[in-house]
Amino acid sequence: MRCLLVVVLLACGSKQTPSHDPPPPPPDHRTPIEKRRDAACDTLAPVLTECAVADAKATMTPEAYAKLNPEELRGKHRQEFLKACKVDMSSRQVRVLEVCFRAETQCGPLAECLANLAPAKQ
C-alpha cells in the first residue's frame, strides 16, 4: 500500500512544463514543379535586380540615376519580378530558369537565355 501511495504521489506531483517549440509550418500544397519554379525565381531575383540597377546606372545620367533611388529600385524590382515569375509555367520553362541561372553569369547573356521562357511554339 505504501508503495502504491508513493507512485501516486510521484505521478501527481510531477510538473509538466509547456513546450516552447514553435508551431509547425503550414503544409505546403504546391506541386513539385511549382516548388522548383519558386526556388528558381527566388534565386534569380537578386541577380536580375542587380542587372536592372547596373543597366539604369549605365543608361541614365548621373542626376537621373541619383533621383531614381537605387535602394528603392531594388526592392520594387524584386517584388515585381517575383510577381511576374511565380505564375503557371511548363516544366520546360522552369528548366529554362534553372539552366540560365547556372549557365550565365553576365547580365546580357542571362537576359538572352531567359528569352527562351516564351511558350514553345507548336
C-alpha positions in Angstrom: 0.0 0.0 0.0 2.8 2.4 0.9 4.5 1.7 -2.5 1.2 2.5 -4.3 0.9 5.8 -2.4 4.5 6.8 -3.3 3.8 6.0 -7.0 0.5 8.0 -7.0 2.2 11.0 -5.2 5.1 11.0 -7.7 2.7 10.8 -10.6 0.5 13.6 -9.4 3.3 15.8 -8.1 5.4 16.0 -11.3 5.0 19.2 -13.2 4.9 19.2 -16.9 6.4 22.2 -18.4 4.7 23.6 -21.5 6.6 23.1 -24.8 8.1 26.2 -26.2 8.6 24.6 -29.6 7.4 26.9 -32.5 4.2 25.6 -34.2 4.8 23.5 -37.2 4.8 25.4 -40.5 1.6 25.2 -42.5 1.5 22.3 -45.1 3.0 23.2 -48.5 0.4 22.4 -51.1 2.5 23.4 -54.1 3.3 20.8 -56.7 6.9 19.8 -57.3 7.1 21.9 -60.4 5.7 24.9 -58.5 8.4 24.4 -55.8 11.1 24.3 -58.4 9.7 27.4 -60.2 9.6 29.3 -56.9 13.1 28.3 -55.9 14.4 29.3 -59.4 12.5 32.7 -59.2 13.9 33.3 -55.7 17.4 32.6 -56.9 17.2 34.7 -60.0 15.5 37.7 -58.3 18.6 39.3 -56.7 20.8 38.7 -59.8 18.3 40.3 -62.2 17.7 43.1 -59.7 21.4 43.9 -59.7 21.4 43.7 -63.5 18.5 46.2 -63.6 20.3 48.6 -61.3 23.5 48.3 -63.3 21.6 48.9 -66.5 19.9 52.0 -65.1 23.3 53.3 -63.9 24.8 52.8 -67.4 22.0 54.3 -69.4 20.9 57.2 -67.2 22.5 60.5 -66.5 24.1 60.7 -63.0 21.4 63.2 -61.9 18.6 61.0 -63.1 20.1 57.9 -61.5 20.5 59.7 -58.2 16.8 60.7 -58.3 15.9 57.0 -59.0 16.9 56.0 -55.5 18.7 52.6 -56.3 17.7 51.1 -52.9 14.1 51.7 -53.6 14.5 50.4 -57.1 16.0 47.1 -55.8 13.0 46.4 -53.6 10.4 47.3 -56.2 12.2 45.4 -59.0 12.5 42.3 -56.8 8.8 42.4 -55.9 7.7 42.9 -59.5 10.0 40.2 -60.8 8.7 37.6 -58.3 5.1 38.5 -59.0 5.7 38.1 -62.8 7.9 34.9 -62.3 5.7 32.9 -59.9 2.9 32.2 -62.5 1.9 29.0 -64.2 4.8 27.6 -66.2 5.5 24.5 -68.1 8.3 22.2 -66.9 10.3 23.4 -69.9 10.0 27.0 -68.8 11.0 26.1 -65.2 14.0 24.3 -66.6 15.0 27.4 -68.6 15.0 29.4 -65.3 17.2 26.8 -63.6 19.6 26.3 -66.5 20.0 30.1 -67.3 20.9 30.8 -63.7 23.6 28.1 -63.7 25.0 28.7 -67.2 25.1 32.5 -67.4 26.9 34.8 -65.0 26.8 38.1 -67.1 23.6 40.2 -67.3 23.4 40.3 -71.1 23.8 36.6 -71.8 21.5 35.8 -68.9 18.8 38.1 -70.4 19.3 36.4 -73.8 19.0 32.9 -72.2 15.8 33.9 -70.3 14.3 34.9 -73.7 13.7 31.2 -74.1 11.0 31.5 -71.5 8.5 32.3 -74.2 6.0 29.4 -74.6 7.2 26.8 -77.0 5.6 27.1 -80.5 3.8 24.0 -81.6 
